[in-house]
Amino acid sequence: MYLLLLMLLGCPPTEEDTDDTADTAIDWTLLSDEEVVRGMISGAHPDSQIGLLQIAWSNGIPILTERGRWLFVLESQSGVAWSVAGDFNEWEPLAMQEADGLAWVEVEISDPEGQKYKFTHDELWVADRWARSFEYDEYGEASFVRPPIDRPRLDRWPDLEEQGLLPRDIIVHVPTGGGPWPVLYVQDGQNLFDPDAFWGGWQLQSTLADLPTDILLVGIHSTADRLDEYSHTTEDLDGYILGGRGDDYAALVQEDLRPHIEATYGSTGLDGVLGSSMGGLISLYIAHLYPEAFDFAGSMSGTLGWGHYGLENPSIEDLYAEAGVRDPVLYLDSGGSDGGDGCQDPDQDGLPEDDPNDADNYCVTRQFADRMASVGYTWNENLLHWHDADAEHNEAAWAGRVHLPMEAFLSITP
């Protein structure tokens, strides 16, 4: 450690120093964020990507140094002249230094709370991927030096990689104040807040602002393996066998992500899961696997026929019916309709997933709700169903009614 400090301070070690520490391996996970970055700048740290990820799950970039300055750093190709600009310097680009695939600079900033910044070169302006907190404004994503204390914010926890699944970002909408709050875990996190998401995204900032009670909302990005991760069993889609990693994904949420969220932000004890389409299916499955851990499970236009499209595997309806009534309140909705001729089951497999006139998973959602009532769930108490007649299967439609499951979630007494 002594040799490392000498290196970071730019002091050449003596032969005696080198001899004493030659066999000492550096455990970078035990060092401060500043020591890790200075190790990266000096070339002592072996992998800047690992170093930045470690810092991102600590306090994030920029780093408040022991000298009271703010240290900005980003990965950079050689010869690219990066600058940093923000509220703290009236958005006048400040040149950064180059070092071993990095660009970095130290800046004096007073009152850092709520001050936004971006990195820039030529005509390009980008937010800081490794910053802890950010928001969307009229110019896109903007990073915070430190989060504001007078309004909500978004926190990023990048590249969560557990349970043998692909890495994904976690985006947390943090209300104003100190919490704790009810916690809602929502699938397809990349579509929840970004105004450039498909169909304009869910626009949850507006929905959350209109609710009577604050929610800590945890948006979990999906990956290229979405169909596999969001399904409880395999399925045959046009000759391709897909799905069946829902247990691993549920474990990622319950065993890996949730302890971190509760240790960082806390919880009032009211916790739920919510998603749309395949995200609705996996939300129900998470609550099925961990019924004592969640108070609420919401499915919007859920793909509840999965397992019966080309195979004869158990559906989520089968699993819930066999288990009987349990703790989580169930919210189920869809748009679409049955086409006016009632829900049909042409292949006689017990599910109307093959109804030729069905739209937006209306028939499988309606049947799931009715069957839950038949096994003992009580309408408008622990079983809620909503039909948004003829609504389409897209983010714009879900944005228009997402306040309904959120209000239902908040009405629960844990």
C-alpha positions in Angstrom: 0.0 0.0 0.0 2.9 2.3 0.8 4.4 1.8 -2.7 1.0 2.5 -4.3 0.7 5.8 -2.4 4.2 6.8 -3.5 3.2 6.0 -7.1 -0.1 7.9 -6.9 1.7 10.9 -5.5 4.2 10.9 -8.2 7.2 10.0 -5.9 9.6 7.4 -7.3 10.0 4.5 -4.8 13.5 3.7 -3.5 15.1 0.3 -4.0 14.3 -0.5 -0.4 10.6 0.4 -0.9 10.4 -1.8 -3.9 12.0 -4.8 -2.2 9.7 -4.5 0.8 6.5 -4.4 -1.3 7.4 -6.4 -4.4 5.4 -9.4 -3.4 2.4 -7.4 -2.1 -0.6 -7.6 -4.4 -2.9 -4.6 -4.4 -6.6 -5.3 -3.5 -8.2 -2.4 -5.3 -11.6 -3.2 -3.8 -10.3 -2.1 -0.4 -9.1 1.3 -1.6 -11.0 4.6 -1.8 -12.6 5.8 -5.0 -9.9 8.5 -5.3 -7.1 5.9 -4.9 -8.7 3.7 -7.6 -8.9 6.6 -10.1 -5.4 7.8 -9.4 -4.2 4.2 -9.8 -6.0 4.2 -13.2 -4.4 7.5 -14.2 -0.9 6.4 -13.2 -1.3 3.0 -15.0 -1.0 1.0 -11.7 -4.6 -0.2 -12.0 -4.8 -3.1 -14.5 -8.3 -2.5 -15.9 -10.1 0.9 -16.1 -13.4 -0.7 -16.9 -13.4 -2.7 -13.7 -12.2 0.3 -11.8 -14.9 2.6 -13.1 -17.6 -0.1 -12.4 -16.3 -0.4 -8.8 -16.6 3.4 -8.3 -20.0 3.4 -10.0 -21.3 1.0 -7.3 -19.6 3.1 -4.6 -20.2 6.8 -4.8 -20.0 7.4 -8.6 -18.1 9.9 -10.7 -17.1 12.7 -10.1 -15.1 12.0 -6.9 -14.6 14.5 -4.1 -10.9 14.3 -3.4 -9.1 14.8 -0.1 -8.0 18.2 -1.3 -11.7 19.2 -1.8 -11.7 19.2 -5.5 -13.9 17.2 -7.9 -12.2 14.6 -10.0 -13.9 13.8 -13.4 -12.7 10.8 -15.4 -13.9 8.9 -18.5 -12.6 6.3 -20.9 -11.1 7.8 -24.0 -9.4 6.9 -27.2 -6.0 8.4 -27.7 -6.1 11.7 -29.4 -9.7 12.6 -28.6 -9.7 16.0 -26.9 -12.4 15.7 -24.3 -13.7 18.5 -22.1 -16.2 18.8 -19.3 -18.8 21.5 -19.0 -21.6 22.2 -16.7 -23.5 24.6 -14.5 -20.3 25.1 -12.4 -18.5 26.7 -15.3 -21.4 28.2 -17.2 -21.1 25.3 -19.8 -17.8 26.5 -21.1 -15.8 23.4 -22.0 -12.8 22.8 -19.7 -10.1 20.7 -21.4 -9.3 17.3 -19.8 -5.9 15.6 -19.6 -5.1 12.3 -21.3 -3.6 9.3 -19.5 -3.6 5.6 -20.4 -6.9 5.5 -22.2 -8.6 8.0 -19.9 -9.5 11.6 -19.9 -9.5 13.4 -16.5 -9.6 16.7 -14.8 -9.9 18.2 -11.3 -12.3 21.1 -10.7 -13.2 23.3 -7.8 -17.0 23.3 -7.4 -18.9 25.0 -4.6 -22.5 23.9 -3.8 -22.3 20.8 -6.1 -25.9 19.7 -5.3 -28.1 19.7 -8.4 -25.3 21.0 -10.7 -25.5 19.3 -14.1 -22.6 18.5 -16.4 -21.7 16.6 -19.6 -18.5 15.6 -21.5 -17.9 17.0 -24.9 -15.6 17.0 -27.9 -16.1 18.5 -31.3 -19.9 18.7 -31.6 -20.7 15.7 -29.4 -22.2 16.2 -25.9 -22.7 13.1 -23.7 -23.8 12.4 -20.2 -21.5 10.6 -17.8 -22.3 6.8 -17.8 -20.5 6.4 -14.4 -22.3 9.2 -12.6 -24.5 8.2 -9.8 -27.4 10.6 -10.5 -28.9 12.2 -13.5 -32.1 13.5 -15.0 -33.7 14.1 -18.5 -34.1 17.7 -19.6 -34.8 19.3 -23.0 -31.3 18.4 -24.2 -31.5 14.7 -23.2 -29.7 13.0 -20.3 -27.6 15.2 -18.0 -25.4 14.1 -15.1 -25.3 15.6 -11.6 -22.1 16.4 -9.8 -24.2 15.5 -6.7 -27.9 14.9 -6.7 -30.4 17.8 -6.0 -32.0 17.9 -2.7 -35.1 19.9 -3.8 -36.5 17.5 -6.5 -36.6 13.8 -7.5 -33.7 12.3 -9.3 -32.7 9.2 -11.2 -29.8 7.0 -9.9 -27.9 4.6 -12.1 -26.4 1.3 -10.9 -24.7 0.0 -14.1 -23.9 -3.5 -15.4 -25.5 -5.6 -12.6 -24.3 -9.1 -13.6 -25.5 -12.1 -11.4 -27.1 -15.5 -11.7 -25.3 -16.2 -15.0 -27.4 -13.6 -16.8 -26.2 -10.8 -19.1 -25.3 -7.5 -17.3 -28.0 -4.8 -17.1 -28.4 -1.2 -15.7 -30.6 -0.5 -12.8 -32.3 2.9 -12.8 -33.9 4.1 -9.6 -36.3 7.0 -9.4 -35.6 8.6 -6.0 -38.3 10.9 -4.5 -37.4 14.2 -2.8 -36.6 13.7 0.9 -34.9 11.0 2.9 -37.3 8.1 2.7 -37.9 5.3 3.2 -40.6 4.7 0.6 -42.7 1.8 -0.7 -40.6 0.1 -3.4 -41.8 -1.1 -6.8 -39.6 -3.2 -9.0 -40.5 -2.6 -12.7 -39.3 -4.6 -15.7 -37.9 -3.2 -19.0 -36.3 -0.2 -17.1 -35.0 1.4 -20.3 -38.5 2.2 -21.3 -39.7 3.8 -18.1 -38.1 7.3 -18.0 -36.3 8.0 -21.2 -38.4 10.2 -23.5 -36.6 8.7 -26.5 -37.7 5.2 -25.6 -40.1 3.3 -27.9 -43.5 5.1 -28.3 -42.2 7.8 -25.9 -41.7 5.3 -23.1 -43.8 5.1 -20.0 -43.1 8.7 -18.9 -43.1 7.6 -15.3 -41.7 10.9 -14.0 -45.1 12.5 -14.7 -47.1 9.6 -13.3 -45.0 9.5 -10.1 -45.4 13.2 -9.6 -49.2 12.9 -9.7 -49.5 10.1 -7.1 -50.6 10.9 -3.6 -47.7 9.0 -2.0 -44.1 8.7 -3.1 -42.7 5.5 -4.5 -39.1 4.4 -4.8 -39.3 2.9 -8.3 -36.6 0.5 -9.4 -36.4 0.1 -13.2 -34.5 -3.1 -14.2 -33.2 -3.0 -17.8 -34.0 -6.0 -19.9 -31.3 -7.5 -22.1 -31.0 -9.3 -25.5 -32.0 -12.4 -23.7 -35.4 -10.9 -22.6 -37.6 -13.8 -23.8 -35.4 -16.3 -21.9 -35.2 -14.2 -18.7 -38.8 -13.2 -18.6 -40.3 -16.6 -19.0 -41.0 -19.4 -16.5 -40.8 -22.2 -19.0 -39.7 -23.0 -22.5 -41.8 -22.2 -25.6 -41.7 -23.1 -29.3 -41.9 -20.0 -31.5 -41.7 -20.8 -35.2 -39.5 -23.8 -34.5 -37.2 -22.0 -32.1 -37.2 -23.2 -28.5 -36.8 -20.2 -26.2 -37.3 -19.2 -22.6 -37.1 -20.9 -19.2 -34.6 -18.7 -17.3 -37.3 -17.0 -15.2 -36.0 -18.7 -12.0 -32.5 -17.1 -12.5 -34.0 -13.7 -13.2 -36.3 -13.9 -10.2 -33.3 -14.8 -8.1 -31.4 -11.8 -9.5 -34.3 -9.5 -8.4 -34.9 -11.0 -5.0 -31.4 -12.2 -3.9 -29.0 -9.8 -5.6 -30.8 -6.5 -6.4 -33.3 -6.2 -3.5 -30.7 -6.4 -0.7 -28.7 -3.7 -2.3 -31.8 -1.4 -2.8 -32.9 -1.9 0.8 -29.5 -1.3 2.2 -29.1 1.9 0.1 -32.6 3.4 0.2 -34.6 1.4 2.7 -38.3 0.3 2.4 -41.5 1.0 4.3 -42.2 -2.8 4.0 -44.6 -2.3 1.1 -42.9 -4.0 -1.9 -44.2 -5.0 -5.4 -43.3 -6.0 -8.9 -44.8 -4.7 -12.2 -44.3 -5.2 -15.9 -45.9 -5.2 -19.3 -46.1 -7.9 -22.0 -43.4 -10.5 -21.1 -42.5 -8.1 -18.2 -46.0 -8.8 -16.9 -45.5 -12.5 -17.1 -42.2 -12.5 -15.2 -43.6 -10.1 -12.6 -46.3 -12.6 -11.8 -43.7 -15.4 -11.7 -41.4 -13.5 -9.3 -44.3 -13.1 -6.9 -45.2 -16.8 -7.4 -41.7 -17.9 -6.4 -41.5 -15.4 -3.5 -45.1 -14.9 -2.4 -44.1 -13.9 1.2 -41.6 -11.3 -0.1 -43.9 -9.2 -2.2 -47.2 -7.5 -1.4 -48.2 -6.8 -5.0 -47.8 -8.2 -8.5 -48.9 -6.3 -11.6 -49.3 -7.5 -15.2 -50.1 -5.0 -18.0 -51.0 -6.8 -21.2 -49.1 -9.8 -19.9 -48.0 -12.6 -22.2 -49.9 -15.1 -20.0 -50.3 -17.7 -22.7 -46.6 -18.5 -22.7 -46.0 -22.2 -22.6 -49.0 -23.0 -24.8 -48.3 -21.3 -28.1 -46.3 -24.2 -29.5 -45.8 -26.5 -26.5 -47.9 -27.9 -23.7 -45.9 -26.6 -20.7 -47.6 -25.2 -17.5 -48.9 -21.7 -18.0 -48.6 -19.0 -15.3 -52.3 -19.5 -14.8 -51.8 -23.2 -14.0 -49.1 -22.4 -11.5 -51.2 -19.8 -9.6 -54.3 -22.0 -9.6 -52.4 -24.9 -8.2 -50.9 -22.7 -5.4 -54.2 -21.2 -4.3 -54.6 -17.8 -2.6 -51.4 -16.2 -1.3 -50.3 -12.8 0.0 -49.6 -10.7 -3.1 -52.5 -8.5 -4.4 -52.9 -9.2 -8.1 -53.4 -6.5 -10.7 -54.2 -7.6 -14.3 -55.1 -5.5 -17.3 -55.0 -5.4 -21.0 -56.2 -3.4 -24.0 -57.6 -5.1 -27.1 -60.7 -7.2 -27.1 -62.0 -10.7 -28.0 -63.1 -9.4 -31.4 -66.8 -9.4 -30.4 -67.3 -13.2 -30.5 -66.1 -14.2 -27.0 -62.8 -15.8 -26.2 -62.2 -19.0 -28.1 -59.9 -22.0 -27.5 -59.5 -23.6 -30.9 -56.8 -26.1 -29.9 -58.7 -27.1 -26.7 -55.7 -26.9 -24.5 -57.5 -24.9 -21.8 -56.1 -21.5 -22.7 -57.5 -19.0 -25.3 -54.0 -18.0 -26.4 -54.9 -19.1 -29.9 -58.1 -17.1 -30.2 -57.8 -15.7 -33.8 -59.5 -12.4 -32.9 -57.8 -11.7 -29.6 -55.7 -8.6 -29.2 -53.3 -7.3 -26.6 -53.5 -10.6 -24.6 -57.1 -9.7 -23.6 -58.4 -13.3 -23.5 -55.6 -14.9 -21.5 -55.7 -12.0 -19.0 -59.5 -12.2 -18.6 -59.3 -15.9 -18.1 -56.5 -15.6 -15.6 -58.5 -13.1 -13.6 -61.6 -15.2 -13.6 -59.7 -18.3 -12.6 -58.1 -16.6 -9.7 -61.5 -15.6 -8.5 -62.6 -19.2 -8.8 -59.8 -20.4 -6.5 -60.6 -17.9 -3.8 -59.2 -14.4 -4.6 -61.7 -11.6 -3.9 -62.6 -9.0 -6.6 -61.5 -5.5 -5.8 -59.6 -6.7 -2.7 -56.7 -8.9 -3.6 -57.8 -9.3 -7.3 -58.0 -6.3 -9.6 -58.8 -6.4 -13.3 -59.0 -3.5 -15.8 -59.8 -3.5 -19.5 -58.7 -0.5 -21.5 -61.0 -1.4 -24.5 -59.1 -1.6 -27.8 -55.9 -0.1 -26.4 -52.8 -1.2 -28.4 -49.8 -3.3 -27.2 -47.2 -0.5 -26.8 -45.5 1.8 -24.3 -47.9 4.7 -25.2 -50.9 2.7 -24.1 -49.2 1.5 -20.9 -48.1 5.0 -20.1 -51.7 6.1 -20.3 -52.9 3.7 -17.6 -49.8 2.9 -15.5 -51.2 5.1 -12.8 -53.9 2.4 -12.1 -51.5 -0.4 -10.9 -49.4 2.2 -9.0 -52.5 3.5 -7.2 -53.6 -0.1 -6.5 -50.1 -0.8 -5.1 -50.2 2.3 -2.8 -53.6 1.3 -1.5 -52.2 -1.9 0.1 -51.6 -1.9 3.9 -48.4 -4.0 4.4 
